Amino acid sequence: MCGRIRQAREPVEYEESMNWNPRDLGNLAGGLRYNVPPGTHPLVMHQLGDGSDQVDRLFWGYKPSWYRRAPVINARLDTILKKSPMWRALLGKRVLVPADGWFEWTGEVGDKQPWYIHSKDGGPIYMAAITAWSPGKTEDVEHGFAIVTDDSAGGMLDVHDRRPIVLAPDAAREWASPDTSVEAALELLSTARPETAFQWHPVTRQMSNVKYQAPNTDHPTAI
């Protein structure tokens, strides 16, 4: 699962790491940085519309008009591969969610410990996502995005049994490209960065509250 992310860098830092060169930075003012939950508008990188590099703030969560449950924030890879009608129409609208890392929780209800997961090299990460949005559409839940997730492996299982699919910069650019076929894009998901590329540590329990937006959400803390 991926239910909270950190986007504390300036947009240009995410762009430079993968040679992303948007002509227009779009509407990037405001937005949460240190503790970003679903239902908000994180930074998203895409090539929707005219095929050029773009950065916008899109709604995290997807709920089409016919869907009667809560908005979906993650798209499971196994469900996508089974050609779920929920996701089939969105596979041509692929985007990237740049981040510094993401958060997961361990423990029992009422006593949850948050963990911060990030790249060992300290660089930005790029999460594969799909969306119902396109330029000119409203940035709302009917045109939101969902981060693609897969089963965890190795030591990351101790934190959570699912994880976002994080792509290396070259694969991330291919994922976002409108020139990449759906079939080729799905194959890219098998090239996700392995668990060994990441490390994790416990962080302050204060960040479990979505209103907590202090810079220390990534600082290690004792359990």
N, C-alpha and C positions, 0 to 999 in steps of 0.2 A: 504494500500500500504506500501511497504518498499523500499524506494529509496536511502537511505543513512544510513550507520551504523558507529559505533565507535568500534574499536578493539585495545584499547590502552594498554591492559595488556600484559604481557609476555605470550607466549603460554602455559607455564607450569601452569599458574594460571587457565586457562580454563580447562586444563586436570585434575588438582587436585580436582576441584569442583565436578567432576563426575567419579573419579577414572578411568580416561582414561590413558592407559599405552602404548603408541606407542613404538615399538622397534626402529623405525627409524623416526626421525622428518622430513624427507623429505626435500624439498626445501623451507625453511621458511625464508630465508634471504630477507631483503628489504620488500617492501609492505607498503601501507599506513596504518595509525593507527588511527588518530584523526577524519578523515573525509573521509570515504571510500565509493566511488560511484560505481555504476554498470560500467562494462567495465574494471574493474581492477581485481586483483587476491587476494581476502580476504582469511584468514585462514578458512579451512573447515575440520571438523572431520568426519571420515568415517571408514567403515569396508569392503570396496570394495576390490576385489582381493582375498587374502587368508583368509579373515575373521578376521584379527587381528586389533587392534586399530591403526589408522593412522591419521596423520595430514598433509595436503598439502595445497597449494595455487591453487585454481581453478578459472576459469573465471566466473565472475558474469554476467549472461545473456545467453540466449539460442536461437539459430537460426539455425534450421536444414537446410540442403541444399535446400529443396523444399519450405521453408517459405519465402515469398516475402516482409514481413514487417520488422520493426526494431526488434532487439533482445528483447525477453521477459524476464523481470527480476523477475516477480512474477507469481506464478501459483495459480489462484483462486481456493479455495476449492470447490465451487459449480461447476466449470468447470471440475475439476478432478472427482467429484462424478458422473458427467454425462458421464464419460468414454470418454472424449475428446481424439481423436487420437494424439493430440499434446503431451499429458502427459502419455497416457496409457503405452507406452513402457518404461517409465522412473520410474514407481512406484516400480520397483525392485532395483533401484539404489538410495537409500535414504541416505542423508547426513545431517550433522548438521552444522549450521553456528553459531559459538560462538561469542558473542559480549558483550559489556558493556551496549549498548542500541541502539536505532535508532532515526532518525530524521524525522519530518514531518513539513509541512508548512501550515499556515493559512493566510488569507488576499487575496487581489486582485493582479492580475498580475502586476508586477512592484513595488509592495509594500508588498512582502511576508515576514512573520515573521516565522523563524525556531523555532521549539520546540524539546527538547530532552526528550525522553521517556525511562525510566529505571526501574529496579526492586526496589521496596521499601526497600528490605533488602540489597541493594548495591552490591549484588553478580552478577556473570556473568549470561547471559541468553543464551539459546540454541534454535535457530530457525530451524524448520523443513524445509528441502529443498530436491529437487530431481534434478538429473543430468543425462547427457548423457555420462559423463566421466567414464572411468575405467582405472586402471593402464596400462600404456603403450600408452594410447591415448594422443594426443596433448591437452594442456590446452588452447583451443581456443573456439570461440563462438559456433562452431558446437558440442562441447563437454562441454558446460557450465552448469551452474546450475541456478535454479529459486527458490526463497523463497516462501513457501506456505503461502497464506494469507486468511483471513476470515473477515466477517463483524465485525466492532467494536461495542461496547455496552457501556452503562453508560457514564461517563464523558469524556471518550476518544473520543466520537463522536464529541466533540467540537474541537478536533485537527484534526481528520481524520476519515472518515467512514470505513476505512479498516485498518487492522493491521496484522503483521506477526504472525503466530502460534508459540508461545513460549512454549516449553515443560519443565516440571520439569526434573531434572537429570535422574531419573529412567526411565521415559517415553522416554526421549531423547535417552537413550542407547537402549531401545527396538526398537525405530524408526530406528536407524542405523543398527541394527543387521540383517544379512542376514538370520537368523533363523526365523525372524518374517514374517509371510505371508503378502501379500498385503492387504488382508481383515482385518487382525489384525492391521496392520499399519494404515489403514484408520480409524479404530476405535480409535486409539490413538489420532488422531487429535481432537477428541471431548473432550479430557482431557486437552486441552490447558490451561495454567495459565490464570485466569480471569483478567479482567481490574483492579479489586481491588488490584491486586498484584503489580501494577505499579504506578508510579507518573511521572509528567512531568512539565517542566518549559521552559519559553522562553530563548533562547541563542543568542549570537551575530549574527547579520545579515551577518557578514563577512564569516561565514561558508557556506553560500549559494553558494559561489564560490568554486568549487571543488579543486582549487589550494590552498585554505586556509587550512593549516595543523598544526596550532598551538595547544598546549595542552588545551587551554581554550574553545574548542568547546562545552564542557559540562557545563560550568560555567553559573549559572543563571544570567539573565540580566533583566532590566526593559523594558517594552514594550513602 
